[in-house]
Amino acid sequence: MADKRVVYLKFTTVDGKSTSITISGPRAGLTLAEAQAAATALVDNKVILGSGDAQLAAFTSASEVTTHTEELH
């Protein structure tokens, strides 16, 4: 039995498309403000690109997803 948590940061690109990145194993208690600050740094410093090498234009949202996996017996 295992739980897995990831955080998705979603962005728009300069060509008007959307893209996201997945952060595996985020720190417990991560807030929207902290996620937004990290995402804004990624945009401002041009750390990553969207599909087709499009530059990120802005952070749009963050979400945390937890999945639970259990072996069948």
Steps between C-alpha positions, in 0.01 A plus 500: 500500500649834397395860454667724244473881501584730212449870436410627155599856409308631199612781272406681181758541227569806286314333213183468713521128573508335839765275647577352839781347700475229762689513826540158661524481877406858590556624854204444732304817570595674175281808457365663185710810573818290518413310182421827324831654609692198368302498174554873450875450545491230229323740263709806583831313470396303189597174672268276296318516168158378393434262213659604175756696704246777567601739774278501810291814535329462839413266784130410499436243775634233731342179619604212720398146406528201731457148368464188710627169365414171662599153386218258428513169685 
